[in-house]
């Protein structure tokens, strides 16, 4: 009888430049330069990460969703930002 498949995500380390996520047997660096919205997050907020599906991560305290593929290949998901005139 097969076991229950669990999709876990765990923050294993945090530095001034990035944090590392362990996803099964794969560890990915999440650089703050590519993902600036995480830079001011607390360790508690970063560590509270859920993996609702195989390619989806969610940080409920930050209300942040990310595709795992965007961490693996951030160049394929450019950040676009523009100032809004008041």
C-alpha positions as CSV (number, residue, x, y, z in Angstrom):
1,X,0.0,0.0,0.0
2,X,1.5,3.3,-1.0
3,X,2.2,6.0,1.6
4,X,0.7,9.4,1.6
5,X,2.6,11.9,-0.5
6,X,3.4,15.0,1.4
7,X,4.8,18.1,-0.3
8,X,7.0,19.8,2.3
9,X,8.9,23.0,2.1
10,X,11.4,24.1,4.7
11,X,13.6,27.1,5.1
12,X,17.1,25.8,6.0
13,X,19.2,28.9,6.2
14,X,18.9,32.7,6.0
15,X,21.6,35.2,5.2
16,X,21.8,38.9,4.3
17,X,21.7,38.0,0.6
18,X,19.2,35.1,0.4
19,X,17.4,32.3,2.1
20,X,17.4,28.6,1.2
21,X,14.4,26.3,0.7
22,X,14.5,22.6,1.0
23,X,11.9,21.0,-1.3
24,X,12.2,17.3,-1.0
25,X,15.8,16.5,-2.0
26,X,16.3,19.8,-3.8
27,X,17.6,22.9,-2.1
28,X,17.1,26.3,-3.7
29,X,18.5,29.7,-2.9
30,X,16.0,32.5,-3.0
31,X,18.1,35.7,-3.5
32,X,16.7,38.9,-2.1
33,X,18.0,40.7,-5.3
34,X,15.6,38.7,-7.4
35,X,12.8,38.5,-4.8
36,X,13.0,41.8,-2.9
37,X,9.7,41.5,-1.1
38,X,11.2,38.8,1.2
39,X,14.1,41.0,2.3
40,X,12.3,42.7,5.2
41,X,10.4,39.6,6.3
42,X,11.1,38.1,9.7
43,X,12.6,34.6,10.0
44,X,9.2,33.5,11.4
45,X,7.4,34.9,8.3
46,X,10.0,33.2,5.9
47,X,9.8,29.9,7.8
48,X,6.0,29.7,7.7
49,X,5.9,28.4,4.1
50,X,3.4,26.0,2.7
51,X,3.6,23.9,-0.5
52,X,-0.1,23.3,-1.5
53,X,1.0,21.7,-4.8
54,X,4.1,20.4,-6.5
55,X,5.1,23.7,-8.1
56,X,3.4,26.2,-5.8
57,X,4.7,27.8,-2.6
58,X,2.7,30.1,-0.2
59,X,3.7,32.2,2.7
60,X,0.5,32.9,4.6
61,X,1.9,35.6,6.9
62,X,3.2,37.5,3.9
63,X,0.2,36.7,1.6
64,X,2.9,35.7,-1.0
65,X,2.5,33.0,-3.7
66,X,5.4,31.8,-5.9
67,X,5.9,29.2,-8.6
68,X,8.9,27.0,-7.7
69,X,9.9,27.4,-11.4
70,X,10.3,31.1,-10.8
71,X,12.9,30.4,-8.1
72,X,14.7,27.8,-10.3
73,X,14.8,30.2,-13.3
74,X,14.1,33.8,-12.2
75,X,15.3,35.1,-15.5
76,X,12.1,33.6,-17.1
77,X,10.0,35.6,-14.7
78,X,11.2,39.2,-14.9
79,X,9.9,41.6,-12.2
80,X,8.0,44.5,-13.6
81,X,7.4,47.5,-11.4
82,X,6.3,51.0,-12.1
83,X,5.6,54.0,-10.0
84,X,2.0,55.1,-9.8
85,X,1.5,58.8,-10.0
86,X,-0.7,60.1,-7.3
